[in-house]
Amino acid sequence: MSNVFSADEVVNLAKHQTAGQFHPFTCANRGDGNHRVAFGDLGALVPTVRGWICPFCDYTQGWAHDFMKSSPTSEENEPVTISKEAIEAAKAAYWHEAHNGGGYSDKCYEAALTAAIPFLAPIAGEAPEGWTLVPIVPTQRMIDAGKQWTKPSYIYDAMLEAAPSAPDGLETIQTYYERQIEWSRETFGPALRTKGVIDHICKELGEIEQEPHDLSEWVDVVILAMDGFWRHGGKAADLLPALLTKQKKNMARTWPDWRTMSEDRAIEHDRSKDASQDLGGEE
């Protein structure tokens, strides 16, 4: 049997597989009850020079993303640009948490960052004039700098000043998605697969229901939704603008007070106030 990976590539694959920065490769049979959590996940695969192997069954895999064959970089965060929409969303979330939550605490910063993330657009190369590159997840130094202030504009300025410099050779969500589309087309074919994608999403939702704190299962649903997006006409360059447009529309809608709603039911927006817009709930 010929080798699939070199010895150095096996070392790098193992580092990426166990780094915890993305969902590790796992066995297709991991839900059969005979697999266990090892190497970072249930049924996680183990790299060898002859390809990936499952330690619990005879499943194998003979490929890996090209970037995984190289040693992980020291930079853990992908730089992004900050837009006006991101700033406004962060400010609103910060003050809402401060006034309606537990007062001024770390939760205010967490709420602000969570609200801003949908508006953060990764880019490659130089930032446009008037923009700057910052990590998508703030460093501890940035958080500590922001805690010194209570006024949102001062917090923002302090965190920007404390942000690390951006590394070279950045990957964008578009370049990642282009690779994902190419791999998916080669692996699962070019057909629409509408019912197949929906069926897979339903199975992943069942796994989320069993283990809701397993973040990798939520990522599985995101990847499957992205798969359905390109198969039904979307392009890699269309995804981020579509996300921003949809989020902007949702944030402009009128929603009921979440305190009056059941945690176990979908929260629908007030449809009577946006009859001219597309209908929807928590999309």
C-alpha positions as CSV (number, residue, x, y, z in Angstrom):
1,M,0.0,0.0,0.0
2,S,1.5,3.3,-1.1
3,N,1.8,6.2,1.3
4,V,-0.7,9.0,1.3
5,F,1.0,11.5,3.5
6,S,4.7,12.1,4.4
7,A,6.0,11.7,7.9
8,D,6.1,15.5,8.4
9,E,2.6,15.9,7.1
10,V,1.4,13.3,9.6
11,V,2.9,15.4,12.4
12,N,1.2,18.6,11.1
13,L,-2.2,16.8,10.5
14,A,-2.1,15.6,14.1
15,K,-1.5,19.1,15.4
16,H,-4.4,20.5,13.4
17,Q,-6.7,17.6,14.3
18,T,-6.2,18.1,18.1
19,A,-5.8,21.9,18.1
20,G,-9.5,22.5,18.9
21,Q,-9.7,25.4,16.4
22,F,-12.2,23.5,14.1
23,H,-14.2,20.3,13.9
24,P,-11.7,17.4,13.6
25,F,-12.1,14.7,11.0
26,T,-14.3,12.0,12.4
27,C,-15.4,8.5,11.4
28,A,-18.6,8.1,9.3
29,N,-19.7,5.3,11.6
30,R,-19.1,7.2,14.9
31,G,-22.8,7.1,15.8
32,D,-23.0,3.3,15.9
33,G,-22.5,3.1,19.7
34,N,-19.1,1.3,19.4
35,H,-17.0,4.5,19.1
36,R,-15.6,6.6,22.0
37,V,-14.4,10.1,22.5
38,A,-10.6,10.2,21.8
39,F,-8.2,12.6,20.2
40,G,-10.7,15.5,20.7
41,D,-14.0,14.1,19.6
42,L,-16.3,11.0,19.2
43,G,-14.7,8.7,16.7
44,A,-11.9,11.2,15.7
45,L,-9.6,9.9,13.0
46,V,-5.9,9.4,13.5
47,P,-3.4,10.4,10.8
48,T,-0.8,7.9,9.5
49,V,1.4,7.9,6.4
50,R,-1.2,5.6,4.8
51,G,-4.0,8.0,5.4
52,W,-6.5,8.6,8.2
53,I,-7.7,5.6,10.2
54,C,-10.4,5.1,12.8
55,P,-9.2,3.5,16.1
56,F,-12.6,1.9,16.6
57,C,-13.4,0.4,13.2
58,D,-11.9,-0.2,9.8
59,Y,-13.0,3.2,8.3
60,T,-10.2,5.1,6.4
61,Q,-9.9,8.4,4.7
62,G,-7.2,9.3,2.1
63,W,-7.3,13.1,1.9
64,A,-6.9,16.2,4.0
65,H,-7.1,19.9,3.4
66,D,-3.9,21.3,2.0
67,F,-3.4,23.8,4.8
68,M,-3.5,20.9,7.3
69,K,-0.4,19.4,5.8
70,S,1.6,22.5,7.0
71,S,2.4,23.4,10.6
72,P,-0.2,25.5,12.3
73,T,0.6,29.2,12.4
74,S,1.2,31.0,15.6
75,E,-1.7,33.4,14.9
76,E,-4.9,31.9,16.2
77,N,-7.4,34.7,15.1
78,E,-8.5,35.7,11.7
79,P,-8.3,39.4,11.2
80,V,-11.4,41.2,10.0
81,T,-12.5,44.8,9.2
82,I,-14.9,46.7,11.5
83,S,-17.8,48.4,9.9
84,K,-20.1,51.1,11.2
85,E,-22.9,48.5,11.5
86,A,-20.6,46.3,13.7
87,I,-19.9,49.3,16.0
88,E,-23.6,50.2,16.3
89,A,-24.6,46.6,17.0
90,A,-21.9,46.3,19.7
91,K,-22.9,49.5,21.4
92,A,-26.6,48.6,21.5
93,A,-25.9,45.1,22.9
94,Y,-23.4,46.5,25.5
95,W,-25.9,49.0,26.9
96,H,-28.8,46.5,26.8
97,E,-26.8,44.0,28.8
98,A,-25.6,46.7,31.3
99,H,-29.2,48.0,31.9
100,N,-31.1,44.7,31.7
101,G,-28.6,42.1,32.7
102,G,-26.1,42.0,35.6
103,G,-24.8,45.6,35.4
104,Y,-21.4,46.4,34.1
105,S,-19.5,43.1,33.9
106,D,-17.7,40.9,31.4
107,K,-21.1,39.9,30.0
108,C,-21.5,43.4,28.6
109,Y,-18.3,42.8,26.5
110,E,-19.4,39.3,25.5
111,A,-22.8,40.6,24.4
112,A,-21.2,43.4,22.4
113,L,-18.8,41.1,20.6
114,T,-21.5,38.6,19.8
115,A,-23.7,41.3,18.3
116,A,-20.9,42.7,16.2
117,I,-19.6,39.4,14.7
118,P,-22.3,39.1,11.9
119,F,-21.0,42.5,10.6
120,L,-17.3,41.6,10.6
121,A,-16.0,41.0,7.1
122,P,-12.7,39.2,6.7
123,I,-10.5,40.5,3.9
124,A,-7.1,39.7,2.5
125,G,-4.3,42.2,2.0
126,E,-4.3,45.8,3.0
127,A,-7.3,47.3,4.8
128,P,-9.2,50.1,2.9
129,E,-8.7,53.6,4.0
130,G,-10.5,54.4,7.2
131,W,-10.6,50.7,8.2
132,T,-8.3,48.5,10.3
133,L,-7.7,44.8,10.8
134,V,-8.4,43.3,14.2
135,P,-8.8,39.7,15.5
136,I,-12.3,38.3,15.2
137,V,-11.9,37.1,18.8
138,P,-10.4,39.9,21.0
139,T,-7.2,39.2,22.8
140,Q,-7.0,39.4,26.6
141,R,-5.0,42.6,26.2
142,M,-7.8,44.1,24.2
143,I,-10.4,43.1,26.7
144,D,-8.4,44.5,29.6
145,A,-7.9,47.8,27.8
146,G,-11.6,48.1,27.1
147,K,-12.5,47.5,30.8
148,Q,-10.8,50.7,31.8
149,W,-13.7,52.7,30.3
150,T,-17.5,52.8,30.4
151,K,-18.2,55.0,27.4
152,P,-18.6,52.8,24.2
153,S,-16.5,55.1,22.0
154,Y,-13.6,55.1,24.6
155,I,-13.9,51.3,24.9
156,Y,-13.7,50.9,21.2
157,D,-10.7,53.2,20.8
158,A,-8.9,51.5,23.7
159,M,-9.5,48.0,22.3
160,L,-8.3,49.1,18.8
161,E,-5.1,50.5,20.2
162,A,-4.4,47.3,22.1
163,A,-5.2,45.0,19.1
164,P,-2.2,43.0,17.7
165,S,-0.9,43.5,14.2
166,A,-2.4,41.4,11.4
167,P,-0.4,38.5,10.0
168,D,0.3,38.1,6.3
169,G,-1.4,35.7,4.0
170,L,-5.0,35.9,5.4
171,E,-7.7,33.6,4.3
172,T,-11.2,35.0,3.8
173,I,-14.5,33.3,4.2
174,Q,-14.8,33.4,0.4
175,T,-11.5,31.5,-0.2
176,Y,-12.5,28.9,2.5
177,Y,-15.9,28.5,0.9
178,E,-14.5,28.1,-2.5
179,R,-12.4,25.1,-1.2
180,Q,-15.4,23.7,0.6
181,I,-17.5,23.9,-2.6
182,E,-14.9,22.2,-4.7
183,W,-14.4,19.4,-2.1
184,S,-18.2,18.9,-1.7
185,R,-18.8,18.7,-5.5
186,E,-16.0,16.1,-5.9
187,T,-17.1,14.1,-2.8
188,F,-20.9,14.2,-3.1
189,G,-21.5,15.2,-6.7
190,P,-22.9,18.3,-8.4
191,A,-26.6,17.5,-8.0
192,L,-29.0,19.7,-6.0
193,R,-29.4,17.0,-3.3
194,T,-32.1,19.1,-1.6
195,K,-33.7,16.2,0.3
196,G,-30.3,14.7,1.1
197,V,-29.0,17.9,2.6
198,I,-32.2,18.4,4.6
199,D,-32.0,14.8,5.8
200,H,-28.4,15.3,6.9
201,I,-29.3,18.6,8.7
202,C,-32.2,16.8,10.5
203,K,-29.8,14.1,11.7
204,E,-27.3,16.7,13.0
205,L,-30.1,18.6,14.8
206,G,-30.9,15.3,16.6
207,E,-27.2,15.1,17.7
208,I,-27.4,18.7,18.9
209,E,-30.5,17.9,20.9
210,Q,-28.5,15.1,22.6
211,E,-25.3,17.1,23.1
212,P,-26.3,20.9,22.8
213,H,-22.9,22.0,24.2
214,D,-20.9,20.2,21.6
215,L,-20.1,23.2,19.4
216,S,-18.8,21.0,16.6
217,E,-22.3,19.7,16.0
218,W,-23.6,23.3,15.5
219,V,-20.7,23.8,13.0
220,D,-21.9,20.7,11.1
221,V,-25.3,22.4,10.6
222,V,-23.6,25.6,9.4
223,I,-21.5,23.6,6.9
224,L,-24.5,21.7,5.6
225,A,-26.5,25.0,5.2
226,M,-23.6,26.3,3.2
227,D,-23.6,23.2,1.1
228,G,-27.3,23.8,0.3
229,F,-26.6,27.4,-0.5
230,W,-24.2,26.8,-3.4
231,R,-26.1,23.7,-4.7
232,H,-29.2,25.9,-5.2
233,G,-27.5,28.8,-7.0
234,G,-25.3,30.7,-4.4
235,K,-21.7,31.5,-5.1
236,A,-18.8,31.7,-2.7
237,A,-18.7,35.5,-3.1
238,D,-22.5,35.7,-2.4
239,L,-22.5,34.2,1.1
240,L,-21.2,37.0,3.3
241,P,-23.3,39.7,1.6
242,A,-26.4,37.5,1.9
243,L,-25.7,37.0,5.7
244,L,-25.2,40.7,6.3
245,T,-28.3,41.6,4.3
246,K,-30.5,39.1,6.1
247,Q,-29.1,40.0,9.6
248,K,-29.7,43.7,8.8
249,K,-33.3,42.9,7.9
250,N,-33.8,40.9,11.1
251,M,-32.4,43.6,13.3
252,A,-34.7,46.1,11.8
253,R,-37.8,44.0,12.6
254,T,-39.9,44.3,15.7
255,W,-39.5,41.4,18.2
256,P,-41.4,40.5,21.3
257,D,-39.7,40.8,24.7
258,W,-37.8,37.5,25.1
259,R,-38.6,37.5,28.8
260,T,-42.3,36.8,28.0
261,M,-41.5,33.9,25.6
262,S,-40.8,30.3,26.2
263,E,-37.2,29.2,25.9
264,D,-38.3,26.1,24.1
265,R,-40.3,27.7,21.3
266,A,-39.3,29.8,18.3
267,I,-39.5,33.6,18.7
268,E,-41.3,35.1,15.8
269,H,-41.1,38.8,14.8
270,D,-44.2,41.0,14.6
271,R,-45.3,40.3,11.0
272,S,-47.9,43.1,11.0
273,K,-45.2,45.8,11.0
274,D,-43.2,44.6,8.0
275,A,-45.8,43.3,5.6
276,S,-43.8,44.5,2.7
277,Q,-40.7,42.5,3.8
278,D,-40.1,38.8,3.6
279,L,-41.6,36.8,6.5
280,G,-39.5,34.8,8.9
281,G,-38.6,34.1,12.4
282,E,-35.2,33.5,14.1
283,E,-33.3,33.1,10.8
